[in-house]
Amino acid sequence: MIKLWSVKKDEEAANKKKPKMTAAQLRVQKDLTELELPSTMTTHFPDPADVLNFTLTITPDEGIYKGGVFKFTFNISGGYPHEPPKVRCTQKIYHPNLDLQGNVCLNILREDWKPVLNLSSVMIGIQYLFLEPNPDDPLNKEAAEDLRRNKEGFVQNVKNSMRGGTVKGETFDRVLKV
């Protein structure tokens, strides 16, 4: 009888030391376990114990943005999966669906978010923006107008901006692979 009591006390002490995982952490852990990223995407966890904050790097291997390296921060609130993750691009890039502060215009990060969506959906959606920029739902209206009116000129502006050049008076970060 005494031995059972001491085993139960040991278990209670071990449980007190272990921090409880929130529902958001459990869901993110599940999403990350199921994640099958293509070779053009990698994740990095600055603090391996914090699964709610990480970076995603996208290196498109086709399309207008081929040759670039684009970094995004993911900040996931305790309300996940009922609230979408907050995603920002850490570099200033010339793109119709990204503003100059790094905000991302992707419908599933706003009004079309549903708890059945997961981190993979968001990551694939962001990568798709580099393959097919959407001028019909822009955050950078100048870039969208440029793409709509003069695709060749838009492509040249993208190439120039990726080299760290200036487009329409705005200087962009160099994002080309070294």
C-alpha positions as CSV (number, residue, x, y, z in Angstrom):
1,M,0.0,0.0,0.0
2,I,2.8,2.4,0.9
3,K,4.6,1.7,-2.4
4,L,1.4,2.6,-4.4
5,W,1.1,5.8,-2.6
6,S,4.7,6.8,-3.4
7,V,4.3,5.9,-7.1
8,K,1.2,8.1,-7.3
9,K,3.1,11.0,-5.6
10,D,6.0,10.6,-8.1
11,E,3.6,10.7,-11.0
12,E,1.9,13.9,-9.6
13,A,5.3,15.5,-9.2
14,A,6.3,14.6,-12.8
15,N,3.0,16.0,-14.1
16,K,3.5,19.3,-12.3
17,K,7.0,19.7,-13.9
18,K,5.6,19.1,-17.4
19,P,3.9,22.2,-18.9
20,K,0.4,21.4,-20.2
21,M,0.0,21.9,-24.0
22,T,-2.7,24.1,-25.2
23,A,-5.2,23.1,-27.8
24,A,-3.5,25.4,-30.3
25,Q,-0.1,23.8,-29.6
26,L,-1.5,20.3,-30.0
27,R,-3.1,21.2,-33.3
28,V,0.1,22.9,-34.6
29,Q,2.1,19.8,-33.5
30,K,-0.4,17.6,-35.5
31,D,-0.2,20.0,-38.5
32,L,3.6,19.9,-38.4
33,T,3.8,16.1,-38.1
34,E,1.6,15.8,-41.2
35,L,3.6,18.5,-43.2
36,E,5.1,17.3,-46.4
37,L,6.9,20.3,-47.9
38,P,8.4,20.4,-51.4
39,S,12.1,21.0,-51.7
40,T,11.3,24.7,-52.4
41,M,10.1,25.3,-48.8
42,T,11.8,24.9,-45.4
43,T,10.7,25.7,-41.9
44,H,12.9,27.0,-39.1
45,F,12.1,27.1,-35.3
46,P,14.3,29.7,-33.6
47,D,13.1,28.2,-30.2
48,P,12.4,24.5,-30.7
49,A,10.1,24.5,-27.6
50,D,7.9,27.1,-29.2
51,V,5.9,25.6,-32.1
52,L,3.6,28.6,-32.3
53,N,6.4,30.9,-33.8
54,F,8.5,29.9,-36.7
55,T,9.8,31.0,-40.1
56,L,9.1,29.6,-43.6
57,T,11.5,30.0,-46.4
58,I,10.3,29.7,-50.0
59,T,12.7,29.5,-52.9
60,P,10.6,29.3,-56.1
61,D,12.1,27.1,-58.8
62,E,9.8,28.4,-61.6
63,G,7.9,31.5,-62.5
64,I,8.6,35.2,-62.3
65,Y,10.1,35.0,-58.8
66,K,12.5,32.0,-59.6
67,G,15.9,32.5,-58.0
68,G,14.6,34.4,-55.0
69,V,14.7,33.4,-51.3
70,F,11.6,34.7,-49.4
71,K,11.2,34.4,-45.6
72,F,7.9,34.5,-43.8
73,T,7.2,34.6,-40.0
74,F,4.3,32.6,-38.7
75,N,2.8,33.7,-35.3
76,I,0.0,31.4,-34.2
77,S,-2.3,32.5,-31.4
78,G,-3.9,30.4,-28.7
79,G,-7.1,30.6,-30.8
80,Y,-5.7,28.4,-33.6
81,P,-7.3,26.6,-35.5
82,H,-10.4,28.9,-35.0
83,E,-8.2,31.9,-35.9
84,P,-5.7,31.9,-38.8
85,P,-2.0,32.2,-38.2
86,K,-0.5,35.7,-38.6
87,V,1.9,35.6,-41.5
88,R,4.3,38.3,-42.7
89,C,7.1,38.5,-45.2
90,T,10.3,39.7,-43.5
91,Q,11.7,41.3,-46.7
92,K,10.4,44.2,-48.7
93,I,9.5,42.7,-52.1
94,Y,7.7,43.9,-55.2
95,H,4.5,41.7,-55.4
96,P,0.8,42.5,-55.9
97,N,-0.2,40.3,-53.0
98,L,2.3,41.6,-50.4
99,D,2.5,45.1,-49.2
100,L,5.7,47.0,-48.4
101,Q,5.3,46.1,-44.7
102,G,5.2,42.3,-45.4
103,N,1.5,41.7,-45.0
104,V,0.2,38.9,-47.1
105,C,-3.0,39.0,-49.1
106,L,-4.3,35.4,-49.1
107,N,-8.0,34.7,-48.8
108,I,-7.5,31.8,-46.4
109,L,-5.6,34.1,-44.0
110,R,-8.7,36.3,-43.8
111,E,-12.3,35.8,-44.6
112,D,-12.0,32.3,-46.0
113,W,-10.2,30.8,-43.0
114,K,-11.9,27.7,-41.6
115,P,-10.7,25.5,-38.7
116,V,-10.4,22.5,-41.1
117,L,-7.6,24.3,-42.9
118,N,-4.0,23.6,-41.7
119,L,-0.5,25.1,-41.9
120,S,0.2,23.2,-45.1
121,S,-2.8,24.9,-46.8
122,V,-1.4,28.3,-45.8
123,M,2.2,27.4,-46.9
124,I,1.1,26.1,-50.3
125,G,-1.2,29.1,-50.7
126,I,1.8,31.5,-50.1
127,Q,4.0,29.5,-52.5
128,Y,1.2,29.7,-55.2
129,L,1.3,33.5,-54.9
130,F,4.9,33.4,-56.3
131,L,3.8,31.2,-59.2
132,E,0.6,33.1,-60.0
133,P,0.5,36.6,-58.5
134,N,-3.1,37.7,-58.2
135,P,-3.7,41.3,-59.4
136,D,-7.4,41.1,-58.7
137,D,-6.9,41.0,-54.9
138,P,-3.9,43.2,-54.3
139,L,-2.2,44.7,-51.2
140,N,0.3,46.5,-53.5
141,K,-2.0,48.2,-55.9
142,E,0.8,49.7,-58.0
143,A,2.4,46.3,-58.6
144,A,-1.1,44.8,-59.4
145,E,-1.8,47.6,-61.9
146,D,1.7,47.1,-63.4
147,L,0.9,43.3,-63.8
148,R,-2.5,44.0,-65.4
149,R,-1.4,46.7,-67.9
150,N,2.1,45.6,-68.8
151,K,3.2,42.1,-67.9
152,E,6.7,42.4,-69.5
153,G,7.3,45.6,-67.6
154,F,6.1,44.0,-64.4
155,V,8.5,41.1,-64.9
156,Q,11.4,43.6,-65.4
157,N,10.3,45.4,-62.2
158,V,10.3,42.1,-60.3
159,K,13.8,41.2,-61.5
160,N,15.1,44.6,-60.7
161,S,13.5,44.6,-57.2
162,M,14.9,41.1,-56.5
163,R,18.4,42.4,-57.1
164,G,17.7,45.1,-54.5
165,G,16.9,47.8,-57.0
166,T,14.4,50.6,-56.9
167,V,11.0,50.5,-58.6
168,K,8.8,53.6,-58.8
169,G,10.9,55.4,-56.1
170,E,10.8,52.4,-53.7
171,T,14.0,50.5,-52.8
172,F,13.6,46.7,-52.3
173,D,15.5,44.1,-50.4
174,R,17.9,41.9,-52.3
175,V,16.4,38.4,-52.3
176,L,18.4,36.5,-54.9
177,K,20.1,33.3,-53.9
178,V,23.8,33.7,-53.3
